[in-house]
Amino acid sequence: MKLLRCFMAALMVWMASPNMALAAPLEQLERQLRDIQAQIERLKLEKQEQDRRMREIEAAQKEKAAKEAEAQREQERKTGVLADELETLKSKFVLPEKVEYKSLYGLGPAASKVYQMPRGLSLGGYGEVNANFFVGDNEGPSKRSDVGDLVRFVTYIGYKFTDRIIMNSEIEFEHATTSSTQSSSGGSVSVEFATLDFLLTEPANVRAGLLLIPMGFLNEIHEAPFYFGNLRPEVEQRIIPTTWRELGVGLHGTLLPGLTYRTYAVNSLNAKGFTNTNIRGTRQSGNRALVEDLAWTGRLDYAPILGLQVGGSLFWGNTGQDQLFAAKKIDATFTLYEGHAQYQYRGLQLRALFTQGHIGNADVLSQDLINRGQAANGPISSRLIGGYVEAGYDVLPVLFPGTEMSLSPFIRFERLNTQADVPAGFVADGSKDIAVINLGLSYKPIPNVVIKLDYRNLDPKAGQIADEVNIGFGFIF
């Protein structure tokens, strides 16, 4: 029995052992399957996280692109606004890229810029620098030292309120500084002219303010590139006292094709400033000018053919200004007239000018200088006379056709006498009877800039005046 139970137990163990062997691989497979499922779940989660991150990145990129597009649109809007504002400023604050430099309404080319603008502010100007070397007849007490000078720097400020109302002005800085130096006294800052133009019709326009007296070639058009030589002609410094301006009002315009005029009523001169050398001291220049006496000035020019201009001008008025001269009141009537002609053809330029002035009561004026302790400035002549002729020729167009550069040799001959007819009992000062020969070169690398070299010989009837070699440059803008 015991043996039977052992046999039966052995048989059962033998029969169970294959099942146990089979169960072990199944459990292992189940564990591997569970592991694989777990990995699949992790991969799903990772994929979901990656998808989420990609969606966030795409959303961020879209948001960034949208912001950049908005910023671009805002930049374009601002650029458009600035462009519109710039166009508005260009119409109000006018700084043109290119201006045709030409004389208008009797003013110099740079001073005429404002008339060509559509509206608003206009800026321009000119300047000149020179050096003067005294090379002959320069000895004794009157010996002069060589000098260099920033003669003047000028700004033109104009404003075109409307097509018919225009303000124009010239502010001049002379001799670099208003402070004195060891070498010289100080320069000055002056308003050369300041006017309002009311452009009504071609034959009649109104001009008022501090006016340039319309006489000679240079008093109105005195920019350095537009006259020969470093120094202005003596006739247009001593007899026509360039730059000459007075307060007044008047008319200007074109009467017929080629026929222009200017006519003004202005404050007259102050006879206390007459000297035997020139009439420059009589100018009042808008500085609290006495207007007890007024004056009239007018000019007429005619251009019958291209390149030719002929004309004349007149200034007339009493200059006593209700003052005492040698203990009496006098009119001291002053009359100055001039005639001029100019011809330009290709490179050729010819000019001629004659002027004569008459001073009333010259005997009383001469005595008044003595009474005031200024006898050295007299006597005052009742007649002043002067004139000049000049010729220049631009040779570069002949050598280099089409060039914008110019090189013009020139020569000018002047004769003037501010002591032509002194009153009885006085002796004329022969040193004021002068002949001047001026010759030189004028080179323009561009039309706005000129470089000058010239020689001047001044030959007075009595005494001596040093000869000069002058070099310098000038410009307009």
Helices and strands as residue ranges (DSSP letters): H 2-92, G 110-116, E 120-136, G 140-142, E 147-160, E 165-174, E 188-198, E 205-212, G 224-226, H 235-238, E 245-256, E 259-267, G 271-273, G 280-282, E 294-302, E 308-317, E 324-325, E 328-329, E 334-345, E 348-359, H 362-371, G 375-377, E 383-393, H 396-399, E 406-417, G 430-432, E 433-446, E 449-460, E 467-476
